[in-house]
Amino acid sequence: MLLKKLRKYVIMLIPLIVLSFSQVSLAATDTTSGSLTDLFYTSAFSGSWSVFSKFNWLGFLLNFVITAFCLIGLMLVCYQRLVTLLYLSSRSLFDRIHEIKTAGKGGKILGLPGIIKDTISSANHGTGIDAIISFGLSLMPDVYAYSDYCAERRSYNLQDDDTVTTYMLKIAMPTILTIFFFSIGFNGTLFRAYGSVVSAMATAADKVIEEDLDATLTKWLNSGASYNFCFSDDGTELGNFKQKIAKSMYQKILAKSNDLTTANKQTIGSAIDTYVTSTVTAANLQTYAAGYDGSDKDVKNLQYSVCINSSQKISGELGGSGKAISDFGLSGTLKSPTASTKYYIHVFASKKADADETNYFEVNKKNSNSESKNKKQPSTQSVE
């Protein structure tokens, strides 16, 4: 009953607490001009190298741990390989030792009473001198249990019929990589490699922070209907080629504008439509795309590229010169490094390096049977 009453009171208090915090938040908004997230741009939310000097002992400890762990790890790798090689050198002997020692597990006083009973008193592992030898073998370490061939932790696809050579080949790559990583861990290369990757990720994060996400979000929320290009509707290869170029230009030019309203997008699309119609022609393609034969069929062997930069003219572009992107009816703020930068758009066309122009089903008239028959067919024309 008491718990139910407490729960009832807590449920009643939650709305009051939320309301109180909302009022405090509103009061703070009214009395301050900055944003709460501006705190993340202060020194309190960033690290300082000067603080590290107060933790110099941690640096010594880290150096000691890296050195010790790399040394111990290298020793353990060598130990594991040598123990396994020792086991393979006399597999039957160490299997027998493992069998004897397994029988004595769980006994008192190091298992010696059980071993003595099993080997000498009961003679389960031989009689006479064999029993004494078995007892002597039971005092040796269980090499099988420490080797890579122990059934409880066998890996690397090891088999019971492996030879020393087979074992070394199977274990070579894991051993080499283990020693390699211990080595680069010891000299600091391993962690510098991690640091290099993280540094690249941090650079990307900095670029994200530098981006004005508020402006980007506003731009896309206000985005209007896109312009519809109709070049491909004529059913020709040249029309499809123009369609691809127009769409590429449209995307690249819109990326430079902060005004994505329907009116602006339609204006830009219409200007691109006019430019592509007058520039991407069969005549221009023959002039600037080396190897193009001027036919609609050969257009499928062409490739294009569109780029925007501050150069007014680039050798080999269609039309011989670039066109300022401001001529396409851009309105709003132009996204550029400096307000005075003027951008030009350039369109290139070239023959594909792997263009296949061979018609494999074209009949060779010189060697065709129909051609031969036509030549041998006697004339049926009557002579008067």
C-alpha positions as CSV (number, residue, x, y, z in Angstrom):
1,M,0.0,0.0,0.0
2,L,2.8,2.4,0.9
3,L,4.5,1.8,-2.4
4,K,1.3,2.4,-4.3
5,K,0.8,5.8,-2.6
6,L,4.5,6.8,-3.2
7,R,4.1,5.9,-6.9
8,K,0.9,8.0,-7.1
9,Y,2.7,11.0,-5.6
10,V,5.7,10.6,-7.9
11,I,3.4,10.5,-10.9
12,M,1.7,13.7,-9.8
13,L,5.1,15.5,-9.2
14,I,6.6,14.7,-12.6
15,P,4.5,17.3,-14.6
16,L,5.2,19.9,-11.9
17,I,9.0,19.3,-12.2
18,V,8.9,19.5,-16.0
19,L,6.9,22.7,-15.9
20,S,9.4,24.2,-13.5
21,F,12.3,23.4,-15.7
22,S,10.5,24.8,-18.8
23,Q,9.9,28.1,-16.9
24,V,13.6,28.3,-15.9
25,S,14.6,27.6,-19.6
26,L,12.2,30.3,-20.8
27,A,13.6,32.8,-18.3
28,A,17.1,32.0,-19.4
29,T,16.2,32.6,-23.0
30,D,14.7,36.0,-22.2
31,T,17.7,37.2,-20.3
32,T,20.6,35.8,-22.4
33,S,21.4,36.4,-26.1
34,G,23.6,33.4,-26.6
35,S,22.8,29.7,-27.1
36,L,23.4,27.1,-24.4
37,T,25.4,25.0,-27.0
38,D,27.9,27.9,-27.2
39,L,29.4,26.4,-24.0
40,F,30.9,23.7,-26.2
41,Y,33.1,26.3,-27.9
42,T,34.8,27.4,-24.6
43,S,38.0,26.1,-23.2
44,A,36.1,24.2,-20.5
45,F,35.0,21.7,-23.1
46,S,38.4,21.1,-24.7
47,G,41.6,19.5,-23.5
48,S,44.9,21.1,-22.7
49,W,48.5,19.7,-23.1
50,S,49.6,21.7,-20.0
51,V,47.5,19.4,-17.9
52,F,49.5,16.3,-19.0
53,S,52.5,17.6,-17.1
54,K,50.7,16.9,-13.8
55,F,50.2,13.2,-14.8
56,N,53.8,12.4,-15.8
57,W,53.7,9.3,-13.6
58,L,50.9,8.0,-15.8
59,G,53.2,8.4,-18.8
60,F,55.9,6.3,-17.1
61,L,53.3,3.7,-16.1
62,L,51.9,3.5,-19.7
63,N,55.5,3.2,-21.1
64,F,56.2,0.4,-18.6
65,V,52.9,-1.5,-19.4
66,I,53.6,-1.3,-23.2
67,T,57.2,-2.5,-22.8
68,A,56.3,-5.3,-20.4
69,F,53.3,-6.6,-22.3
70,C,55.2,-6.6,-25.6
71,L,58.1,-8.5,-24.0
72,I,55.8,-11.0,-22.2
73,G,53.7,-11.5,-25.3
74,L,56.8,-12.2,-27.5
75,M,58.0,-14.7,-25.0
76,L,54.7,-16.5,-24.8
77,V,54.5,-16.8,-28.6
78,C,58.0,-18.4,-28.6
79,Y,57.1,-20.6,-25.7
80,Q,53.9,-21.8,-27.3
81,R,55.6,-22.7,-30.6
82,L,58.5,-24.5,-28.9
83,V,56.2,-26.5,-26.6
84,T,54.2,-27.6,-29.6
85,L,57.3,-28.6,-31.5
86,L,58.5,-30.5,-28.5
87,Y,55.1,-32.4,-28.5
88,L,55.4,-33.2,-32.2
89,S,58.9,-34.4,-31.8
90,S,57.6,-37.4,-29.8
91,R,53.8,-37.4,-30.1
92,S,53.3,-41.0,-28.8
93,L,55.4,-40.4,-25.7
94,F,53.6,-37.2,-24.7
95,D,50.2,-38.8,-25.4
96,R,51.1,-41.6,-23.0
97,I,52.2,-39.1,-20.4
98,H,48.9,-37.2,-20.8
99,E,46.9,-40.4,-20.5
100,I,48.7,-41.3,-17.2
101,K,48.4,-37.8,-15.7
102,T,44.7,-37.6,-16.7
103,A,44.0,-40.8,-14.7
104,G,45.5,-39.2,-11.6
105,K,43.5,-35.9,-11.7
106,G,41.5,-35.0,-8.7
107,G,43.7,-36.8,-6.2
108,K,45.2,-35.5,-3.0
109,I,48.8,-34.4,-2.4
110,L,49.5,-33.4,-6.0
111,G,47.7,-36.5,-7.2
112,L,50.7,-38.7,-6.2
113,P,48.8,-41.3,-4.2
114,G,46.5,-41.9,-7.1
115,I,49.4,-42.1,-9.6
116,I,51.3,-44.6,-7.4
117,K,48.2,-46.7,-7.1
118,D,47.4,-46.5,-10.8
119,T,50.9,-47.2,-12.1
120,I,52.6,-49.4,-9.4
121,S,49.9,-50.8,-7.1
122,S,47.3,-51.6,-9.8
123,A,49.8,-51.7,-12.7
124,N,47.2,-50.2,-15.1
125,H,50.0,-48.9,-17.4
126,G,52.3,-51.9,-17.5
127,T,54.0,-54.5,-15.3
128,G,57.5,-54.8,-13.9
129,I,59.9,-52.3,-15.3
130,D,57.1,-50.8,-17.4
131,A,55.2,-49.9,-14.3
132,I,58.2,-48.1,-12.9
133,I,58.7,-46.3,-16.2
134,S,55.1,-45.3,-16.3
135,F,55.5,-43.8,-12.8
136,G,58.6,-41.9,-13.9
137,L,56.7,-40.6,-16.9
138,S,53.8,-39.4,-14.7
139,L,56.2,-37.0,-12.9
140,M,57.0,-35.2,-16.2
141,P,55.0,-32.2,-17.3
142,D,51.9,-32.7,-19.5
143,V,53.4,-31.2,-22.7
144,Y,50.2,-32.2,-24.7
145,A,48.0,-30.1,-22.4
146,Y,50.2,-27.0,-23.1
147,S,50.6,-27.5,-26.9
148,D,48.4,-26.2,-29.7
149,Y,47.1,-29.7,-30.2
150,C,45.3,-29.9,-26.9
151,A,41.7,-30.9,-27.9
152,E,40.2,-28.4,-25.5
153,R,41.6,-25.3,-27.3
154,R,42.8,-26.6,-30.7
155,S,42.6,-24.0,-33.5
156,Y,44.3,-23.1,-36.9
157,N,42.6,-26.2,-38.4
158,L,45.2,-28.5,-36.7
159,Q,44.8,-32.2,-37.2
160,D,46.1,-35.2,-35.3
161,D,48.1,-36.5,-38.3
162,D,49.9,-33.2,-38.9
163,T,53.7,-33.3,-39.3
164,V,56.1,-30.7,-38.1
165,T,56.2,-29.2,-41.5
166,T,52.4,-29.1,-41.8
167,Y,52.2,-27.5,-38.4
168,M,54.7,-24.8,-39.2
169,L,52.9,-23.9,-42.4
170,K,49.5,-23.6,-40.7
171,I,50.9,-21.5,-37.9
172,A,53.2,-19.4,-39.9
173,M,50.9,-16.5,-40.8
174,P,49.3,-16.1,-37.3
175,T,52.7,-16.2,-35.7
176,I,54.2,-13.7,-38.1
177,L,51.3,-11.3,-37.6
178,T,51.3,-11.7,-33.8
179,I,55.0,-10.8,-33.6
180,F,54.5,-8.0,-36.1
181,F,51.8,-6.3,-34.1
182,F,53.8,-6.7,-30.9
183,S,56.8,-5.1,-32.6
184,I,54.9,-2.1,-33.9
185,G,53.2,-1.8,-30.6
186,F,56.6,-1.7,-28.8
187,N,57.9,1.1,-31.0
188,G,54.7,3.0,-31.0
189,T,53.8,2.6,-34.7
190,L,50.6,0.6,-33.9
191,F,49.1,3.4,-31.8
192,R,50.3,6.1,-34.3
193,A,48.4,4.2,-37.0
194,Y,45.3,4.3,-34.9
195,G,45.9,7.9,-34.3
196,S,46.3,8.6,-38.0
197,V,42.9,7.1,-38.7
198,V,41.3,8.9,-35.8
199,S,42.9,12.2,-37.0
200,A,41.3,11.8,-40.4
201,M,37.9,11.2,-38.8
202,A,38.4,14.3,-36.6
203,T,39.2,16.3,-39.7
204,A,35.9,15.1,-41.2
205,A,34.1,16.0,-38.0
206,D,35.7,19.5,-38.1
207,K,34.3,19.9,-41.6
208,V,30.8,18.9,-40.4
209,I,31.1,21.5,-37.6
210,E,32.2,24.2,-40.0
211,E,29.2,23.5,-42.2
212,D,26.2,25.9,-41.4
213,L,23.7,23.1,-40.7
214,D,21.0,25.6,-39.9
215,A,21.3,27.3,-43.4
216,T,21.5,23.9,-45.1
217,L,18.4,22.6,-43.3
218,T,16.5,25.8,-44.2
219,K,17.6,25.5,-47.8
220,W,16.3,22.0,-48.2
221,L,13.1,22.6,-46.3
222,N,12.4,25.4,-48.7
223,S,13.3,23.3,-51.7
224,G,10.8,23.5,-54.6
225,A,10.0,21.4,-57.6
226,S,12.8,20.4,-59.9
227,Y,13.0,21.2,-63.6
228,N,12.1,18.3,-65.9
229,F,14.4,17.8,-68.9
230,C,12.9,16.1,-72.0
231,F,15.9,15.4,-74.2
232,S,15.6,11.7,-73.9
233,D,12.0,11.7,-75.1
234,D,13.1,11.9,-78.7
235,G,14.3,8.2,-78.5
236,T,17.8,8.9,-79.9
237,E,21.2,8.1,-78.4
238,L,22.1,11.8,-78.7
239,G,19.0,12.8,-76.8
240,N,19.9,10.4,-73.9
241,F,23.4,11.8,-73.9
242,K,22.1,15.4,-73.6
243,Q,19.7,14.3,-70.8
244,K,22.6,12.9,-68.7
245,I,24.7,16.1,-69.3
246,A,21.8,18.4,-68.4
247,K,21.0,16.5,-65.2
248,S,24.7,16.6,-64.1
249,M,24.9,20.4,-64.8
250,Y,21.7,20.9,-63.0
251,Q,22.9,19.2,-59.8
252,K,26.3,20.9,-59.8
253,I,24.8,24.4,-60.3
254,L,22.1,23.9,-57.7
255,A,24.8,22.8,-55.2
256,K,26.3,26.3,-55.6
257,S,23.1,28.1,-54.8
258,N,21.4,28.7,-51.4
259,D,18.0,29.4,-53.1
260,L,16.2,26.2,-54.0
261,T,12.7,27.6,-54.5
262,T,10.6,26.4,-57.4
263,A,11.0,29.6,-59.3
264,N,14.8,29.6,-59.1
265,K,15.1,25.9,-59.9
266,Q,12.9,26.3,-63.0
267,T,14.9,29.4,-64.1
268,I,18.2,27.4,-63.8
269,G,16.7,24.4,-65.5
270,S,15.4,26.4,-68.5
271,A,18.8,28.1,-68.9
272,I,20.6,24.7,-68.9
273,D,18.0,23.4,-71.4
274,T,18.9,26.2,-73.8
275,Y,22.7,25.8,-73.2
276,V,22.7,22.0,-73.8
277,T,20.5,22.4,-76.9
278,S,23.0,24.8,-78.5
279,T,26.2,23.3,-77.3
280,V,25.8,19.5,-77.1
281,T,25.3,19.0,-80.9
282,A,26.6,16.3,-83.3
283,A,28.8,18.9,-84.9
284,N,30.4,20.0,-81.6
285,L,30.9,16.4,-80.6
286,Q,32.7,15.6,-83.8
287,T,35.0,18.6,-83.3
288,Y,35.8,18.1,-79.6
289,A,35.3,14.3,-79.1
290,A,38.1,12.6,-81.1
291,G,37.0,9.5,-82.8
292,Y,33.3,10.2,-82.9
293,D,31.9,9.6,-86.4
294,G,28.9,11.8,-86.2
295,S,26.3,9.1,-86.2
296,D,23.6,8.7,-83.6
297,K,24.6,5.1,-83.1
298,D,28.2,6.1,-82.1
299,V,27.0,8.4,-79.4
300,K,26.7,5.4,-77.0
301,N,30.5,5.1,-77.2
302,L,30.9,8.6,-75.8
303,Q,31.4,9.6,-72.2
304,Y,31.0,13.0,-70.6
305,S,32.2,15.0,-67.5
306,V,31.0,18.2,-66.0
307,C,33.1,20.4,-63.7
308,I,32.8,23.8,-62.1
309,N,35.9,26.0,-61.2
310,S,37.2,29.5,-61.5
311,S,38.9,29.0,-64.9
312,Q,37.1,30.6,-67.7
313,K,38.4,28.4,-70.5
314,I,39.8,24.8,-70.5
315,S,41.3,23.1,-73.5
316,G,39.0,20.5,-75.1
317,E,35.7,21.5,-73.6
318,L,32.6,21.6,-75.7
319,G,32.0,25.0,-77.2
320,G,35.6,26.0,-76.7
321,S,34.9,28.0,-73.5
322,G,33.2,27.7,-70.1
323,K,30.0,29.5,-69.2
324,A,29.6,31.5,-66.0
325,I,27.2,29.8,-63.7
326,S,25.7,33.2,-62.8
327,D,24.4,33.3,-66.5
328,F,22.1,30.4,-65.6
329,G,19.9,32.7,-63.5
330,L,21.2,31.9,-60.1
331,S,19.6,34.0,-57.3
332,G,20.2,34.1,-53.6
333,T,23.7,33.8,-52.0
334,L,26.3,32.0,-54.2
335,K,28.2,29.4,-52.2
336,S,31.8,30.2,-52.8
337,P,35.0,30.6,-50.8
338,T,35.0,34.4,-51.4
339,A,32.2,36.7,-52.5
340,S,34.3,37.9,-55.5
341,T,35.0,34.4,-56.9
342,K,33.4,33.8,-60.3
343,Y,32.7,30.2,-61.3
344,Y,32.4,28.7,-64.7
345,I,30.9,25.4,-65.8
346,H,32.7,23.2,-68.3
347,V,31.4,20.2,-70.3
348,F,33.7,17.6,-71.8
349,A,32.9,14.7,-74.2
350,S,35.3,12.0,-75.3
351,K,35.3,8.5,-76.8
352,K,35.3,5.7,-74.3
353,A,38.6,3.8,-74.0
354,D,36.7,0.5,-74.1
355,A,34.2,1.5,-76.8
356,D,33.2,-1.6,-78.8
357,E,32.4,-0.6,-82.4
358,T,32.5,-4.1,-83.9
359,N,29.2,-5.5,-85.3
360,Y,29.7,-9.2,-84.8
361,F,26.7,-10.1,-86.9
362,E,27.6,-8.0,-89.9
363,V,27.8,-10.3,-93.0
364,N,31.1,-10.3,-94.8
365,K,29.9,-9.9,-98.4
366,K,33.1,-11.0,-100.0
367,N,32.9,-14.5,-98.4
368,S,29.1,-14.9,-98.0
369,N,27.3,-17.8,-99.7
370,S,24.6,-15.5,-100.9
371,E,27.1,-13.3,-102.7
372,S,28.7,-16.4,-104.4
373,K,25.3,-17.7,-105.5
374,N,24.5,-14.3,-107.0
375,K,27.7,-14.3,-109.0
376,K,27.1,-17.9,-110.3
377,Q,23.4,-17.5,-111.2
378,P,23.0,-17.5,-115.0
379,S,21.1,-14.7,-116.6
380,T,17.6,-15.6,-117.5
381,Q,17.1,-12.6,-119.8
382,S,15.9,-13.6,-123.3
383,V,17.8,-12.6,-126.3
384,E,15.8,-11.4,-129.3
